[in-house]
């Protein structure tokens, strides 16, 4: 990052008081009860507010005097498992009573007349400073920043009014990102609740959710369901196929190189096709492993959150295959709708089935084709499946639009940080005459 030549730079120790905390998580009866701002509070939040649920701890009077946190303080993570993930900053943006900086953190208190705290936190979060910290981190299995490295990092210092305007702009974008993330979380909760309703109550021919007050229900192995529905094993309404096994090397005549899908491509209800690999296979194997429009892809194994899933293949890539860790489920036409099956697979019920049925080791799990074929699914008549599929698709579309807004905001933030924090784009035109005069 090339800095604006008109901006002077200063070592951080010339602009701020730097204190490395030694306050641990132990609670001692003879010490004062405090709230502890710990490593993950800083690592997970750019702004420290009273909304965070801080850990209860204790500290001596000298510790609270030295490491008690104040409005405008900047905290950075001092230790990490890797040198490229160290010195992550957060800024205290609310006065919080009795809050103390915990162990593995460094407290940076900027000179409030010379350095804006949000501006400082943003400078520390740049790739320039990250590379500097990475070079100076010491250790082998765990890395730490020497105090001298924190003290010596160079900070560009434009006029204070310009710092404050840069901080205001970037904070405004951060607030928009936070609101959008909260909206996505809310939309996901609504979607989850909607899916639970749809898979237990369904939609009648008038487009209304059924209820036991207005419609007839019956008991089933999955609980109460509409009388019109059945519960069937997935294998009875679909053809389930395993994919090609990687590792065998084929070349020469009668072989072709084709794209294939792996676990990383099959996400929760959608396909991530940003990175699709290819494999050389005999021409005679292509038909066996080739995907068709309407196939539902389900992961055979991986982390618990990757297990099962259900993403519909819509022919996004021509002549695409699938590997053996991704099951291809081909629904019977007119009997099982692909989008409906995807909804069942990705529902809380579907996730629970896959986890309970799986073979587990540490944080990994796997299912086999026999277990997948035995997956019990609620089965409305085909037209109702399509209605359910449509409602879920509309909900997902709304969430995807919000996701696009979030990606745009994050891209905007990246661009603004590169422009504003280097002085490549100045904000002086946005300042009043009195601010410019300082």
ZAMARGU-4260 file (C-alpha; in steps of 0.2 Angstrom, whole numbers, plus 5000, padded with zeros to 4 digits):
<rodrens>
0) 5000/5000/5000 | 5008/5016/4994 | 5005/5030/5007 | 5002/5048/5003 | 5018/5057/5003
5) 5011/5072/5012 | 5006/5062/5027 | 5019/5060/5040 | 5021/5043/5049 | 5025/5040/5067
10) 5029/5025/5077 | 5014/5020/5087 | 5023/5023/5104 | 5024/5041/5099 | 5005/5042/5098
15) 4998/5031/5111 | 5001/5022/5127 | 5004/5003/5125 | 5000/4991/5139 | 5001/4972/5137
20) 4989/4964/5149 | 4993/4950/5162 | 4975/4948/5169 | 4970/4930/5168 | 4953/4922/5169
25) 4955/4915/5186 | 4943/4922/5199 | 4951/4926/5216 | 4940/4930/5232 | 4952/4943/5238
30) 4951/4953/5221 | 4938/4965/5214 | 4925/4957/5203 | 4926/4964/5185 | 4920/4960/5167
35) 4934/4953/5157 | 4936/4958/5138 | 4944/4942/5132 | 4953/4936/5116 | 4938/4931/5107
40) 4928/4947/5111 | 4942/4956/5102 | 4945/4944/5088 | 4926/4943/5084 | 4921/4961/5085
45) 4928/4977/5077 | 4918/4987/5090 | 4917/4983/5108 | 4900/4988/5115 | 4890/4984/5130
50) 4880/4971/5120 | 4894/4959/5121 | 4892/4946/5135 | 4908/4948/5144 | 4916/4934/5155
55) 4915/4937/5174 | 4933/4939/5182 | 4943/4947/5195 | 4958/4959/5196 | 4968/4968/5209
60) 4967/4986/5211 | 4983/4989/5202 | 4977/4978/5187 | 4961/4988/5186 | 4970/5004/5186
65) 4982/4999/5173 | 4971/4988/5161 | 4953/4995/5164 | 4946/4999/5148 | 4940/5017/5143
70) 4930/5024/5128 | 4942/5026/5114 | 4954/5012/5118 | 4960/5001/5105 | 4964/4983/5109
75) 4973/4970/5098 | 4976/4951/5100 | 4994/4949/5105 | 4995/4930/5102 | 4990/4918/5089
80) 4992/4900/5082 | 4999/4907/5066 | 5009/4923/5063 | 4997/4929/5049 | 4982/4930/5061
85) 4989/4941/5074 | 4987/4959/5079 | 4968/4959/5076 | 4961/4976/5082 | 4944/4981/5090
90) 4940/4998/5097 | 4930/5003/5113 | 4915/5013/5106 | 4905/5013/5122 | 4909/5018/5140
95) 4907/5001/5149 | 4909/5001/5168 | 4921/4989/5176 | 4928/4982/5160 | 4946/4975/5161
100) 4957/4970/5146 | 4961/4951/5148 | 4977/4941/5144 | 4984/4938/5127 | 4979/4956/5122
105) 4987/4973/5121 | 4978/4989/5126 | 4982/5004/5115 | 4977/5021/5122 | 4979/5034/5108
110) 4983/5052/5112 | 4965/5059/5109 | 4972/5076/5102 | 4983/5067/5089 | 4975/5051/5084
115) 4957/5045/5081 | 4954/5028/5089 | 4943/5021/5075 | 4956/5028/5062 | 4970/5019/5072
120) 4960/5003/5073 | 4957/5003/5054 | 4975/5007/5050 | 4980/4992/5061 | 4968/4981/5052
125) 4976/4984/5035 | 4987/4971/5026 | 5002/4983/5027 | 5002/4981/5046 | 4996/4963/5046
130) 5012/4959/5036 | 5023/4969/5048 | 5016/4960/5063 | 5018/4943/5054 | 5036/4947/5051
135) 5039/4951/5069 | 5029/4938/5078 | 5040/4925/5087 | 5036/4907/5092 | 5035/4890/5084
140) 5018/4882/5089 | 5011/4898/5096 | 5016/4915/5090 | 5017/4931/5100 | 5020/4950/5097
145) 5034/4957/5106 | 5029/4974/5114 | 5043/4982/5104 | 5035/4977/5088 | 5018/4985/5093
150) 5028/5001/5099 | 5037/5002/5082 | 5023/4999/5070 | 5022/5015/5058 | 5006/5024/5058
155) 5002/5038/5045 | 4995/5053/5053 | 4985/5065/5042 | 4977/5080/5051 | 4965/5075/5065
160) 4950/5081/5056 | 4954/5070/5041 | 4957/5055/5052 | 4940/5058/5060 | 4931/5059/5043
165) 4939/5043/5037 | 4934/5035/5053 | 4916/5041/5051 | 4915/5035/5033 | 4922/5018/5037
170) 4911/5016/5053 | 4895/5020/5043 | 4899/5006/5031 | 4903/4995/5045 | 4886/4999/5053
175) 4877/4995/5036 | 4886/4978/5035 | 4881/4974/5053 | 4863/4979/5049 | 4863/4968/5034
180) 4871/4953/5043 | 4857/4955/5056 | 4844/4955/5042 | 4851/4939/5035 | 4851/4931/5052
185) 4833/4936/5054 | 4828/4930/5037 | 4837/4913/5040 | 4827/4911/5056 | 4811/4915/5047
190) 4815/4903/5033 | 4819/4889/5045 | 4802/4891/5054 | 4794/4892/5037 | 4801/4876/5031
195) 4796/4867/5048 | 4779/4873/5045 | 4779/4868/5027 | 4785/4850/5030 | 4773/4847/5044
200) 4757/4856/5038 | 4760/4859/5020 | 4750/4870/5008 | 4732/4866/5003 | 4725/4869/4985
205) 4720/4886/4990 | 4738/4891/4994 | 4735/4891/5013 | 4745/4882/5027 | 4735/4868/5034
210) 4730/4868/5053 | 4722/4855/5064 | 4707/4867/5066 | 4703/4867/5048 | 4711/4851/5040
215) 4712/4833/5045 | 4729/4826/5051 | 4736/4809/5056 | 4750/4802/5067 | 4765/4796/5058
220) 4783/4791/5062 | 4788/4809/5059 | 4774/4816/5070 | 4757/4823/5065 | 4755/4826/5046
225) 4741/4829/5034 | 4730/4814/5030 | 4734/4816/5012 | 4753/4813/5015 | 4763/4797/5016
230) 4780/4794/5024 | 4791/4785/5012 | 4809/4779/5011 | 4820/4790/5000 | 4826/4774/4990
235) 4808/4770/4985 | 4805/4786/4976 | 4822/4789/4969 | 4838/4781/4961 | 4854/4784/4972
240) 4871/4783/4964 | 4888/4785/4971 | 4901/4795/4962 | 4918/4791/4954 | 4933/4786/4966
245) 4947/4798/4964 | 4965/4792/4964 | 4965/4781/4948 | 4975/4789/4934 | 4968/4786/4916
250) 4976/4793/4900 | 4977/4790/4882 | 4964/4784/4870 | 4946/4782/4875 | 4948/4794/4890
255) 4941/4811/4892 | 4945/4826/4904 | 4929/4832/4912 | 4924/4843/4927 | 4917/4835/4943
260) 4909/4840/4959 | 4916/4837/4976 | 4910/4840/4994 | 4916/4858/4994 | 4905/4862/4979
265) 4889/4856/4988 | 4883/4869/5000 | 4867/4871/5010 | 4854/4872/4997 | 4865/4879/4983
270) 4881/4875/4973 | 4897/4884/4975 | 4905/4882/4958 | 4919/4895/4960 | 4932/4881/4959
275) 4927/4866/4949 | 4941/4853/4946 | 4943/4841/4932 | 4947/4822/4931 | 4953/4811/4917
280) 4941/4796/4915 | 4937/4782/4903 | 4923/4787/4891 | 4914/4771/4896 | 4912/4778/4914
285) 4905/4795/4909 | 4887/4790/4908 | 4888/4781/4925 | 4894/4797/4934 | 4887/4811/4923
290) 4874/4823/4932 | 4857/4826/4924 | 4846/4841/4927 | 4835/4838/4942 | 4848/4827/4951
295) 4849/4832/4970 | 4867/4831/4977 | 4870/4826/4995 | 4887/4825/5004 | 4892/4808/5010
300) 4904/4815/5023 | 4914/4829/5031 | 4911/4841/5045 | 4894/4839/5053 | 4887/4855/5045
305) 4892/4848/5028 | 4883/4831/5030 | 4868/4827/5019 | 4864/4844/5013 | 4854/4845/4997
310) 4857/4855/4981 | 4848/4853/4965 | 4859/4852/4949 | 4852/4863/4935 | 4865/4859/4922
315) 4876/4873/4926 | 4891/4865/4919 | 4891/4854/4903 | 4896/4835/4905 | 4899/4837/4924
320) 4902/4821/4935 | 4902/4819/4954 | 4915/4811/4965 | 4911/4796/4977 | 4909/4808/4992
325) 4894/4816/4984 | 4878/4806/4982 | 4868/4809/4966 | 4849/4807/4970 | 4838/4806/4955
330) 4820/4808/4960 | 4806/4798/4951 | 4798/4810/4938 | 4780/4815/4944 | 4783/4806/4961
335) 4797/4817/4970 | 4801/4835/4965 | 4819/4839/4966 | 4817/4856/4975 | 4805/4848/4988
340) 4818/4834/4992 | 4832/4848/4993 | 4821/4857/5006 | 4818/4841/5016 | 4837/4837/5016
345) 4842/4854/5022 | 4828/4856/5035 | 4832/4854/5054 | 4823/4837/5052 | 4835/4832/5038
350) 4850/4838/5047 | 4845/4828/5062 | 4843/4812/5053 | 4860/4813/5044 | 4869/4816/5060
355) 4860/4803/5070 | 4862/4790/5056 | 4880/4794/5053 | 4896/4786/5058 | 4905/4799/5068
360) 4924/4802/5072 | 4930/4817/5081 | 4921/4832/5072 | 4918/4822/5056 | 4904/4811/5050
365) 4899/4800/5036 | 4883/4791/5029 | 4882/4776/5017 | 4870/4773/5003 | 4860/4761/5013
370) 4857/4774/5026 | 4852/4787/5013 | 4840/4775/5005 | 4832/4773/5021 | 4829/4791/5024
375) 4811/4793/5029 | 4803/4808/5020 | 4786/4816/5021 | 4778/4814/5004 | 4763/4826/4999
380) 4756/4823/4982 | 4767/4830/4968 | 4757/4846/4965 | 4759/4851/4983 | 4777/4847/4983
385) 4779/4860/4969 | 4769/4873/4979 | 4781/4870/4994 | 4796/4871/4983 | 4790/4888/4976
390) 4787/4896/4993 | 4804/4890/4999 | 4812/4897/4983 | 4804/4914/4985 | 4811/4915/5003
395) 4828/4909/4997 | 4828/4922/4983 | 4824/4936/4996 | 4839/4930/5007 | 4850/4929/4992
400) 4846/4947/4987 | 4851/4952/5005 | 4867/4942/5003 | 4871/4951/4987 | 4869/4968/4996
405) 4881/4961/5010 | 4894/4956/4997 | 4893/4974/4989 | 4895/4982/5005 | 4910/4972/5010
410) 4918/4975/4993 | 4914/4994/4995 | 4923/4993/5012 | 4938/4985/5005 | 4940/4998/4991
415) 4937/5013/5004 | 4950/5006/5015 | 4963/5005/5001 | 4959/5022/4995 | 4956/5032/5012
420) 4969/5024/5023 | 4983/5027/5011 | 4977/5045/5006 | 4975/5039/4988 | 4958/5047/4989
425) 4957/5062/5001 | 4942/5067/5011 | 4947/5085/5013 | 4933/5091/5001 | 4920/5084/5014
430) 4927/5094/5028 | 4920/5111/5034 | 4932/5126/5034 | 4933/5126/5052 | 4938/5107/5052
435) 4951/5110/5039 | 4959/5125/5049 | 4959/5113/5064
</rodrens>
